[in-house]
Amino acid sequence: MLILDSTLKYTIPDLKDAQLANVGKIYLESILLSREKDLSTKFQKECLGGLIEHALYCERIGPHRASEKFYKVLSVIEKQKKGSVGDILYNSINIFLWRSLSATNGHARANGAAIFFLVFPLIHSNATKVQYQDAFEEQCSKIKELMLDDDELVRAVAARGCAQVLSAHWQNISSHHQTTLVTLLCSEMTHDMQSSEVVVCALQ
């Protein structure tokens, strides 16, 4: 897989949707195989970690829209993230994600935000109920931070992602964050004076 992985990551920007789904299945099957053969740590670092790093730091603008294609591959894995698959995905993403959300480069932050919303909430399966709730609340605060980012690319991703989180996790979100996020999304981002893209994303 290590040899195949080095090739796959560089061909992803040129693949069609059906091919991207197949690449995602290859990574998913490799995760399961790595668990069976006790190779999960090596796989996390050299294969899945490398894929995630490419997704975080690839270009968001251009004819191939490379970032979107990496997300489609990761989405195949994310849909099966329960149990051991989820833990490996958590360990791999956790290495790079929080650093990318604090990057000085707006494209890196936007890519990080897209992955953040794709896997939200990013919490290890071994977390206790209290640990889960604390992590969930902290990540809701991160959503607010992304919605107020100086870069319009990040705000656009955050507007779309926030709406998805509110829809999928409304019952688990505290009343404080419900009020804060809805107000930002509906009252402020729909009137973003610096970016029409942010407004469109907030209204979708």
Buried (B, 14 or more C-beta within 10 A) or exposed (E): BEEEBEEBBEEBBEBEEEBBBEBBBBBBEBBEEBBEEEBBEEBBEBBBBBBBBBBBBBEBEEEBBBBBBBBBBBBBBBEBBEEBBBBBBBBBBBBBBEEBBEBEEBBBBBBBBBBBBBBBBBBEEEBEEEEBBEBBBEBBBBBBEBBEBEBBBBBBBBBBBBBEBBEEBEEBBEEEBBEBBBEBBEEBBBEBEEBEBBBBBBEE
